[in-house]
Amino acid sequence: MSARIDLYPTGEICGWKVRPGRVFPFGASLVPGGVHFSIFSAAATSCTLVLFDKATRREMAALPLPESFRIGDVWSVVVFGLDPETFEYGYRLDGPDEASAGHRFDREKTLLDPYARAVSGRDVWGNPPDWSDPYPYRGFLVPEDFDWAGDQPPAIASEDLVIYEMHVRGFTRHPSSGVRHPGTYAGLVEKIPYLRGLGVNCVELLPVFEFDEFELSRQNPVTGAMNMNYWGYSTVGFFAPKAGYAATGSAGMQVDEFKAMVRALHAAGIEVLLDVVFNHTCEGDHRGPSISFRGLDNKTYYMLGPDGSYLNFSGCGNSLNCNNPVVRQMVLDCLRFWVSEFHIDGFRFDAAAILGRDPWGGPMLNPPLLESVAADPVLKKCKLIAEAWDAGGLYLLGSFPNYGRFSEWNGKFRDDVRDFLRGEPGRAGVLATRLAGSPDLYESSGRGPRASVNFVTCHDGFTLRDLVSYNGKHNDANDEGNRDGIDDNRSWNCGEEGDSDDGEIRQLRLRQSKNALLALMVSRGIPMILMGDEVGRTQGGNNNAYCHDAGFNWLDWSLVERESDLLRFTRMAIALRQAHPVLRLPGHPRGDAAGALGFPEVSWHGRQPFEPDWNSRLVAAVIAAETPAGPDAVFFAWNSGSQAENLALPDLPGGFAWTVEANTGCPSPDDIYSAAGGPILPPGGPFLLGPRSSVLLSATKNS
Amino acid sequence: MNLNITHNSRAAVASVTGDITHAVSPEFQSTLLEALKGSGGLVLDCSGIGMFTSAGLRVLLLLHREAAGSGGCLILAEVPSAVRDVMEVTGFWEQFLTRPTVGEAIAALSGALP
């Protein structure tokens, strides 16, 4: 077959046939006969493309790009005869090394392309790096020949999501996982039946962009092991999946394995959200290494003070200058890339308040980056979730610049549910607000409960089991003298700090866990569960476990048997949420709008119907709505006091009765039922709600 | 890496031994393409494959597409479990025709070709 060739060499550099590139796209891409390279720098005076032989890792060519290959601030070139499978690449840029003016060029240093779609150097998790390698992270090209086999996003409505926040490696790394490739994307695929059985329909993966688990690693005298960057909130390459999470990373196939994982999750009806870290990079402050951005165009990529010093709103040394138009475009390109190339369903933006800061760190009312993301046509159907604060003290919960698109990790939900759970007095009112989807935060703006990602625990802080087992953090293993990690845990150990042999304490902890999970599932908004909370995973009280690649950070699959009671409860609580449309409505329930069965959308109660006591430890609500399947009304009550409460139940119209669906005060299997599957209560009769217990009843038709 | 090709009336059988990585793939690719074009049906005896990388997989994909595009057929036989594993976790396994043994592959080829 004859092919028309419009791309032919026009010259030669160092023996390689070349021609000027087409500028776009940035990065390296395959073109007929060769490879197209394109890179931006505003302040560089020269640019050299460096090619390495993949097999020997030796430099095979350094191509200084002539000025005629530069359009504006972009150098681009097509190199012909380059086999995409046999080379890796980087750049060396010259320019001023004048830190006070914001420039930190070093022409000796080979730098990673920010748009590199795959990065080698940390291919197998934990393999000791070659510290003498002057260019440890190398970009390479990845074929775009994956067959998605018709894959489409599950497109689940936000209010119907149940998110499972998880760590790819931690999910199956434990020897008990029994998967063929522990700690990998492939391992996750093997456990999809577990996720389906649990009933979650969305996974939110802790960072999967290429990072270096050895960043700032050191021997830890307390544990005798290495402190590592286990979580990965420190990006090396924004366009490259973490190779060390791939069973095939050493074969350079992390991209394919990642795509196969997404395809398999989608086939199981599970969406994939990525936790993305655009607030800073892995280069740290002035003491950190030059890996990419610092040497490419420090002044463009980072927020700098007048003296050229790094502004640090991330707590990690630097802040990405994400409202600079060039950087903003890179972030947008990155998100589009993950959505189009990897079929990602949405993003959770780490420390997203930084994304609303201007180049000098000031908060903006109308941040162009967030506006662009919100309005982007490629991202149009993505879930966008902000962690609406940063380490620089900007706290935007409820007021994050959202353009009608961004949800928020609702930190107030976490705090208020924890307070109520531990029995703080006078919290019934705030708990009610959280149950209603936090109208105090999201009603006046018209955003509604879909803006509220509800959670009691997340990777940051205690696990659920630890929340009911520890009064304070126990971070000694981090080797920072227990100074790291937050002190505001709002936890209660149920009578003994840490592990307990006391049967009553253990029962109470189990019940408290169920209370938290039930409240999460009953609340309007989008519930999020932390990996392992459904089986009582503990970190031994460590509330900042970012640095341990160790057993307590991994999901111990023997818990599935040992904590089958809690697992069953969690699974059935999720199923109850899915069975009741009234729990998932996209609006805040109102007390002055008709719901169903004679009740308003929400009514509040106490020991007596319609007599709530907002200063008590008792919250009770009837939530009701007409749905396509008929009237849906539930009664939820939570007593966080130490005494049982006798509740007079609100009357139902004739022909209906209250049916128990969950009662954490009862031992399994009477703690939870399938929808309308529990005992039917006699009308008008008092209901005894045990101490520190919660109950969910549904209005069912008498048969 | 060693490649040994034998032809019978209906098909070529190529036995490959050694590592299929970026270091050998261009040679591997051109020889196999030639064998495929010569016979239309190609059985690749994979039992001797050691290390297998992205480059190796891409060669197989190319062959597979070339074969499909020209009315031919490529069947992989005796794929070592480690290679199969790589192809499975990257989502490519189901794209290929495979048989446990070379004999079965040849038989299948006879059925598959016109």
Interface residues (C-beta under 8 A of the other chain):
Chain A: K54 A55 D83 E85 T86 V142 P143 D145 F146 D147 R180 H181 T184 Y185 A186 V189 A246 A247 T248 A251 G252 M253 D256 E257 K259 A260 R263 A264
Chain B: T21 H22 A23 S25 P26 M51 F52 T53 S54 A55 L57 R58 L61 D85 V86 V89 T90 G91 F92 Q95
